[in-house]
């Protein structure tokens, strides 16, 4: 898979206000400082996703139409956003509704920083995605920050902590390492799941 065309189609607070096209959706979730926007830009070959040094920059669901055939959905980060507790709870409710109710959602990509201890929030995300019966792909971000041995050890720890059936992938927005493998994994999942109107 190669991102030949990318268009920011919608920025909404509630997924019910998002695009109505039947294309499958791939959601990207992770802690507010995990490097989600940077990785999205690396995957898409653009600078559409806003990158900030302040955690919690993404406060909406941002829909990127990729190659006119699927949406990459950038979800609000969790954990460190400098917002009120009320706002955090509202975000959580909206994201929960999206993961549970969006029929076009075909894959959740969970991003984890391998340099820090596994967050209880990461564990909660993995558990929730499993309960929602959504395919789940975990990716270690900022892979260039660790030596290969340390990265492999972190992968084993995260696989154990999140109770994954297969090792997580690793990718670096800075070097591009792992991005092709991640795009291939996404495409494979989309090719093996139904699209609304085509047997869903």
C-alpha positions in Angstrom: 0.0 0.0 0.0 1.2 3.5 -0.9 -0.5 6.7 0.0 -0.7 8.3 -3.5 -3.5 10.8 -2.5 -4.5 12.0 0.9 -7.3 14.5 1.7 -8.4 15.7 5.1 -12.1 15.1 4.7 -13.5 16.0 8.1 -12.6 17.2 11.6 -15.4 16.4 14.1 -16.1 16.0 17.8 -18.6 13.2 17.3 -18.1 10.4 14.8 -21.8 10.6 13.8 -20.9 13.9 12.2 -18.1 12.3 10.1 -18.0 11.3 6.5 -20.8 9.2 5.2 -18.9 7.4 2.4 -18.9 3.6 2.8 -15.1 3.3 2.7 -13.5 1.2 5.5 -11.9 3.1 8.4 -8.6 2.5 10.2 -8.4 4.2 13.6 -5.1 5.3 15.3 -5.1 5.5 19.1 -2.5 6.1 21.7 -1.3 8.2 24.6 -1.1 11.9 24.0 2.7 12.0 23.7 3.2 8.8 21.7 4.0 10.5 18.4 0.7 9.6 16.7 0.5 12.7 14.4 4.2 12.3 13.4 3.7 8.7 12.5 0.6 9.5 10.5 2.5 12.1 8.5 5.3 9.6 7.8 2.8 6.9 6.7 0.9 9.3 4.5 3.9 11.2 3.1 2.3 14.5 4.1 2.2 17.1 6.9 -1.6 17.2 7.3 -1.6 15.9 10.8 -0.7 18.7 13.2 2.3 17.9 15.3 2.8 19.7 18.6 5.3 19.5 21.5 2.3 19.9 23.8 0.6 16.6 24.5 -3.1 16.4 23.7 -3.0 18.6 20.6 -5.5 16.3 18.8 -8.9 17.0 20.4 -11.1 15.9 17.5 -11.6 12.9 15.2 -9.7 13.7 12.0 -10.6 11.8 8.9 -8.0 11.4 6.2 -9.2 9.9 2.9 -6.4 7.7 1.5 -6.3 6.8 -2.2 -10.0 7.4 -2.4 -10.6 4.0 -0.8 -10.2 4.1 3.0 -10.1 6.5 5.9 -7.3 6.9 8.4 -9.0 8.3 11.5 -6.7 10.1 14.0 -8.3 9.8 17.4 -7.7 12.2 20.4 -4.8 11.0 22.5 -5.4 9.9 26.1 -3.5 10.3 29.3 -1.7 13.6 29.4 -3.9 16.2 27.7 -4.0 19.6 29.5 -7.8 19.8 29.7 -10.4 19.6 32.3 -11.6 16.3 33.7 -15.0 17.0 32.2 -13.5 17.3 28.7 -11.5 14.1 29.2 -14.7 12.2 30.2 -16.5 13.6 27.2 -13.7 12.6 24.9 -13.7 9.1 26.4 -17.4 8.7 25.9 -17.2 9.8 22.2 -14.3 7.5 21.5 -16.0 4.6 23.2 -19.1 5.2 21.1 -17.0 5.3 18.0 -15.2 2.0 18.7 -18.4 0.3 19.6 -20.8 1.6 17.0 -18.9 2.6 13.8 -19.8 -0.2 11.3 -17.1 0.9 8.9 -14.3 0.6 11.4 -12.0 -2.3 10.2 -8.9 -1.9 12.3 -7.6 -0.2 15.5 -3.9 0.7 15.4 -2.7 1.1 19.0 0.5 3.1 19.3 2.8 2.5 22.3 6.1 4.2 23.3 8.5 1.3 24.0 10.8 3.5 26.1 8.4 3.8 29.0 6.6 1.3 31.2 3.3 0.0 29.8 0.5 2.4 30.8 -2.6 1.1 32.4 -4.4 3.2 29.8 -2.7 1.1 27.0 -3.9 -2.1 28.8 -7.4 -0.6 29.0 -7.4 0.2 25.3 -6.3 -3.3 24.4 -9.0 -4.8 26.6 -11.7 -2.6 25.3 -10.8 -3.2 21.6 -11.0 -7.0 22.3 -14.4 -6.6 24.0 -15.6 -4.6 21.0 -14.4 -7.4 18.7 -12.3 -5.1 16.6 -9.0 -6.2 14.9 -6.1 -4.7 16.9 -2.6 -3.9 15.7 -0.1 -2.6 18.1 2.9 -0.5 16.9 5.9 0.6 18.9 6.6 4.2 18.0 9.9 6.1 18.0 11.7 2.8 17.3 14.9 4.8 16.3 15.3 5.8 19.9 16.2 2.3 21.1 19.0 -0.2 20.1 17.7 -3.3 18.4 18.1 -5.5 21.5 16.3 -3.1 23.8 13.5 -2.6 21.2 13.1 -6.4 21.0 12.9 -6.7 24.7 10.3 -3.9 24.9 8.3 -5.7 22.2 8.2 -8.8 24.3 7.2 -6.9 27.4 4.4 -5.1 25.6 3.1 -8.2 24.0 2.9 -9.8 27.4 1.4 -6.8 29.1 -1.3 -6.3 26.5 -1.9 -10.0 26.0 -1.2 -9.9 22.3 -1.3 -13.0 20.2 1.5 -11.8 18.0 4.5 -9.4 18.5 3.9 -5.7 17.9 5.3 -4.0 14.9 7.9 -1.2 15.3 8.1 2.1 13.3 9.9 5.4 13.3 8.5 8.6 12.0 11.9 10.1 12.1 13.6 7.5 9.8 10.6 5.9 8.1 11.7 2.5 9.4 8.8 0.1 9.7 6.3 2.3 7.9 6.1 0.2 4.8 5.5 -3.0 6.9 2.8 -1.1 8.8 1.0 0.0 5.7 1.2 -3.6 4.3 -0.3 -4.9 7.5 -3.1 -2.4 7.3 -3.8 -3.3 3.7 -3.8 -7.0 4.5 -6.4 -6.4 7.2 -8.6 -4.3 4.9 -8.4 -6.9 2.2 -9.6 -9.7 4.5 -12.6 -7.8 6.1 -15.9 -6.9 4.5 -16.8 -3.4 3.3 -20.4 -2.1 3.9 -22.4 -2.9 0.8 -20.1 -5.8 -0.1 -21.2 -8.5 2.2 -21.0 -6.7 5.6 
